[in-house]
Amino acid sequence: MCSTQYDVLTREFPEEVAAIQRLEETARRFADRELPVQRLYALVQPSSVRILALIMHRASEAGLAQRFFRVQSERRGGIGKDFTTIQDIPAEIYDSRLGHIVEVKPEQIAMFFRFPDGVHA
């Protein structure tokens, strides 16, 4: 059963109750840790990627999750700081793994979610 904090999601997406329950379990299990959107999709198992996007948009608005973007190095791992929006990502960024400034390519941008500790209770 979902907690009252997740009621807003179950009211808006009643056909996704099982996925929202899995989202709440995931938030509890991964509190204050980062999850790439692909991993979140595998854990939550919503009916579609579109539905996950809608649920996570609402979860972010409700303060249940924090969405952010990270530029990934060609040598694996994030480059520099994380970004709140796609628009915040510069066209070029210093890649310390490669030792020089690189042009940011769309395939290097990954979306992540963090579940603030204590929100899921």
N, C-alpha and C positions, 0 to 999 in steps of 0.2 A: 504494500500500500504506500502511496506517495505521501510525503509530508505536506503540511499546509503551504510551505514555500513553493512546492511544485504544483499546487492546485491550479495556479494560473495557467500552467502549460497543459494540464489534463483537461481543463475547461475549454481551452482553445483548440486542442488536438485530441478529442475524445477517442478517435480511432487509433491513436498511438499510445494508449495507456501503458502497454507492456514496454514499449521503447522508452517512455518517460521514466518508468520504474527502473529500467536498466541505466538510464542517464543518472538518476539519483544515486544508484549503487556505485556507478563509475565516479561520480563527484565525491562520494564518501571515500572510496578506495584510493582515489588519486588527488586528495585534497592538497592544495598548494603545490601540485606538480603540473607539468606541461604535457599536453597531449596533442600530437598533430591531428588534423581533421580526419585523415584516413584511418588512424587508429581509433578515434572516437566513433566513426561510422561502424567499424567492425565490432566495437564493444556494445554500442547502443542498438544496432540492428533495426533502424527505422525502415519504413516501407520504401523510402527512396532517398537519394542524396538531396533532392529538393526539399523534402520534408525535414531532413536533418538541418538544412540551412535555415528553414523557417523556425524550427524549434530552438535552435541555438541563437538565432537573432533575438527571439523573445526572452530566452534565458539570460542573454547578455543585458537586455533592457531591464530585466527584473533583478539584476545583480547576482544571479546564480552562477554566472560564468563570465570570464573575461576573455575576449577575443583579441588576438594580436597577430602580427605578421613578422616573419623572420626571413632574412636573405641568407640562403645557404651557399656555402663555398663549394666550388667544384671538388675540393678535397674533403668534403663532408664536414658537417657542423655549421653552426650559425656564424655570421659575420657581424661583428659590432652589436649594437643595441637592437632591441625589438621595436616595432612600430605599431602604433594604434590603428592607423589606416593605410591603405595602399598608397594614397596620395602623399603620405609622409616619407615614403621610401625615395631616397635620392636616385638620380640616374646613374651615378657612379658612387662606389664605396670602397674603402680600403679593406682588402682581404689579407689579414695577417697570416693566414695559412699559406697564401701564395707570395706574400711580401710585396704586393703592389696594388694600385687602384684598378678595379675592374668595373666594366659596364654591367649594370644589373639587368639580367635577362628575366623574362616572365617565368621561365621554368625554374628559376632559382628562388622564387618567392613561395614560402609555405605558410599556411594558416595554422595557428595553434589555439588551443583553449586552455585556460587555467581555471580551476575551481577553488575559489577562496575558502580557506579552512574556516569551519564554523557556519557556513551558509547552508549546508545540507542538513543540519540537525532539525 
